[in-house]
């Protein structure tokens, strides 16, 4: 894995604390102690779990939130309480930076309010955070059991599997290993690979769909033809064939494969939306001014599609996760413990379907996967309010 597979480490804790000093210092300076303390906690947690990958973005986000509480725009006579003739519209680079950060902080706070406003969506967010915290911080408290424990076989028992008990809340698997340890350590690869596949598929769909819609002509014809061709091929059977031919030793390469095969549906929707938006006056003006394709896509077109794209990103993660589980269940990809999908595969292979006392070995990953998928679907409801101004304002 690259980037997304993380486990809490002491070095990450140090990174998180150092990152948290930035919003804390800003909070003390602007006398926004509560916001600064929350920023310290947020940076510490994300840095502890993800290192610089989580700490650095959280610095910018929490610092922006602190600034949003204290910032007063001197160019606005209503907020600065200055007479109109006394307003100075010139600003230094530092003042421009503060204004931009304050805007980001205000949007972040508005997104948090929208998230908590939708109860079902907020429940989905809490569910996602629960799985993230368990998979990242759980290994600190529960040791992974990879070896066979013959000493745990009950007297007279023919197998090592055992039902839930006080010492093993989810029971023992076919090697006498604690199922709970596999649940804690086994979700990260599956979740991270699915997220990577979702990111790749969404990035390809947005980039290619925007290019096809804005440029038109031969570019649109070629990209649409490629998308239509991929859509005519049954996705999962193609994955089975490719898995039989290619040895996927890298989880990232597996995510790339899912991303490459899952972009056409969203690409067609993005293309249609872009073709509608490009007729708007502000998009036409940007194109006439020759501001560049990247500016038109990122500044004029993408903000109007972010709600639809984010929701499709969530559902792409779901599709990728089910595809990975299906391939693992069929034994078409390398099997590496610990992994929720591998638990289901080995449970079927070892015949625990016929052992009632081994129900925890199969039901635990199945229930965890189902709850994570449910959390994603519920969270998508909050994303609609976060990115849709009409819903966010209650109209």
Residue, then its C-alpha position, 0 to 999 in steps of 0.5 A: x500500500x502507498x499512503x493510505x495504510x497507516x498504524x498509530x506509532x510513537x513517531x506519529x504521536x510526536x508529529x501530531x503534537x508538533x502539528x497541533x502547536x500551530x492551531x494552539x498557538x493561533x488560538x492563544x494569540x487570537x484568544x480563541x482558546x477553545x478552537x485552539x485546543x480542539x485544533x491541538x487534539x485534532x492534529x494530535x489524533x490525525x498525526x498519531x494515526x497517519x503521520x505527516x499524511x494526516x498532520x499537515x492537512x489538519x494543520x491548515x484546516x484547524x488553523x483556518x477554523x481558528x482564524x475564522x473566529x477572530x478574523x474581521x474583514x477590514x474591506x467590509x464596512x459592516x463587519x469592520x464598523x468603519x465609515x465607507x470613506x475610511x475603508x482601505x481596500x489595499x491588503x498585504x500578502x499576510x492579510x490576503x492569506x488571513x482572508x483566504x484562511x478565514x474563508x476556508x475556516x468558515x466553510x469548514x464550520x458550515x460543513x460541520x453544522x450541515x453534517x450534524x444537522x442530518x441525523x442519519x448522515x451524522x450516524x454514518x459519519x460516526x460509523x466510518x470514524x469508528x472503523x477508522x479508529x479501530x483499524x488505526x488505533x486498535x492494534x495498539x491495544x490488541x496484539x495480532x495472533x498469527x500463529x496456531x494455538x493448539x493449547x486452546x483446543x477444548x478437551x474432547x473437541x475435534x477442532x480448535x474453533x470455539x464460540x465467544x467466551x469471556x477471554x475471546x469475545x468473538x471466539x476462536x478460528x480454525x487455528x485457535x486464534x482470537x477472532x477479535x485480533x483478526x477483526x482489529x488488524x484485518x480491516x485496514x487493507x480492505x478499506x484502504x484498497x477500496x478508498x484508493x480505487x475510489x480515488x483513482x476512478x473518481x479522478x479519471x472520471x472527472x478529468x476525462x469527463x470534463x475534457x470531453x465535455x469542454x473540448x468536444x470534437x474528436x476528444x469527446x468522440x474518442x473518450x466516449x467510445x472508450x467509456x462505452x466499450x468498457x461499459x459493455x464488458x461485464x465488470x466482475x467476470x473481467x476482473x476474474x479473467x484478469x486476476x487469473x492472468x495477472x498476479x496482483x502482489x501489490x494492493x495498490x495495483x489492484x486498486x488501479x485495476x478497479x479504478x480503471x474499470x469503474x470510471x466510465x459511468x461517472x465520466x458520462x455523467x460528468x460529461x453531460x453536466x459539463x456540456x450543460x455548464x459550458x453554455x453558462x455565461x461565466x464559463x463562456x467568459x472564462x473560455x473567451x478570456x483564455x484562462x486555460x482548461x485547468x482554470x475552467x475545470x477547477x474554478x468554474x465547472x468542478x464546484x457545481x458538480x462536487x456534490x454529485x462527484x462526492x456521492x459517486x465517490x462513496x458508491x465507487x468505494x462500495x463497489x470496489x470493496x465488494x469486488x475485492x471481497x468477491x475475488x478473495x472469496x474465489x481465491x483469485x488474488x493473493x491471500x494475506x492475513x489479516x484481512x476480513x475477506x480472507x477470513x470469509x475465504x478461509x472459513x469457507x475452505x475450512x468448513x466452518x459453515x457447518x460448525x455452529x460454534x465457529x459462527x463468529x469467524x464468518x459472521x464477524x467480518x460479514x457484519x463489519x463489512x455490512x455496517x461499514x457499507x451502511x455507514x458509507x450510504x448514510x454519510x452520503x446523505x450528509x454530503x448532499x447538505x454539505x455541498x448543496x447550498x439549497x439544502x444547506x440553507x434549508x430552502 
